[in-house]
Amino acid sequence: MSRFTNLGDRLYTGETSFDFVGQRKKWYAVSGVFLLVTIAAIIFNGLNLGIEFQGGAKFNIPTTAKSVTEAREIFTDLAQPSSIIKEVGGSRLEVQIPPIDIEELEVLAKEVGLAFEIPADQITVQSVGPSWGADITRTALIGLGVFLILVTIFLAIYFEFRMAIAALIALAHDLILTIGVYAIGGFEVTPATVIGVLTIMGYSLYDTVVVFDKVKENTRGLLAQSRFSYQEAANLAVNQTLIRSFNTSLSSLLPVGAILIVGAGILRAGTLVDLALALFVGMLVGTYSSIFIAVPALVHMKEQQPEIGSLEKRVRARRKNAGISVDQVELLETQAATTTATLPAGPRTQPKKSPRSKRKKH
């Protein structure tokens, strides 16, 4: 633990530094590969939308006498070969079928009771029309749009417009990867999944805002000097918040992972699994994007500004004139950035001159 604490201190003071921003092309390539895979899965596999989104009927059958395979054979014999069947809680089966008329649903419920040798009144039937599912989808998309607009306005006012764009890039990265996991694994998308996705959007932005706040602090008054560049100050901010991001992510992922394991392996509760899976994946990629995507994207956009480009030229010219090696420059400039970023402006810390002793009058 003491070594971990010492590492955090060295990262904050600049004694130890990882070049996250300088290696941004590598992180872009890694993220690009994952994004291509997930987008391809979404396009070709599609999403397994739950009954709440595409409509249909759901049977809740309290039985352990029939296995999932036997239940699938029964519903195939009842002219419902496309049924989705899963065991829930170890004591009941949940069967989802495409939308059918109310009259046909009542007849089917009686036939299901006879096939499973269970009274029909013990079988819970839930029917959702396609129009209701479309309304739910439209409402979710409207909520997502309003959320993104408000977040963009807030970040643009509190930070700047480029930081807002970088945060949205990282957020889009997180959403695509999280949704892609559902397309790759074939997991069902339910309202609990939507709640989980909306939650990880807030988590991802929270982690990004923490790093951006440190970037803002480190780059305050940056153009008035020529000792270090915007990229170095931003990279220092990532290193200074690295341990905090790790601790926050670990403390969040452990309980969510426990919910996922308990919900899937022990309780077999579909709602818990849907919610915990979205949270776990989203938190994981959200932590990654705040370090490897958000800040590098911000630096890339900032370097297109003329004043930031001029600063970079001044820094290079100063280093060239000093005749210092590259390794020494990185160490000295990182320490200079740390000093500028962490020490508040104040009175000069020179020793006070002692007052002159007055000559005694004779």
Secondary structure, 3 states (H helix, E strand, C coil): CHHHHHHHHHHHHCCCCCCCCCCHHHHHHHHHHHHHHHHHHHHHCCCEECHHHHCEEEEEECCCCCCHHHHHHHHHHCCCCCCEEEEECCCEEEEEECCCCHHHHHHHHHHHHHHHCCCHHHCEEEEECHHHHHHHHHHHHHHHHHHHHHHHHHHHHHCCHHHHHHHHHHHHHHHHHHHHHHHHHCCEECHHHHHHHHHHHHHHHHHHHHHHHHHHHHCCCHHHCCCCCHHHHHHHHHHHCHHHHHHHHHHHHHHHHHHHHHHHHHHCCHHHHHHHHHHHHHHHHHHHHHHHHHHHHHHHHHCCCHHHHHHHHHHHHHHHHHCCCHHHHHHHHHHHHHHHHHCCCCCCCCCCCCCCCCCCCC
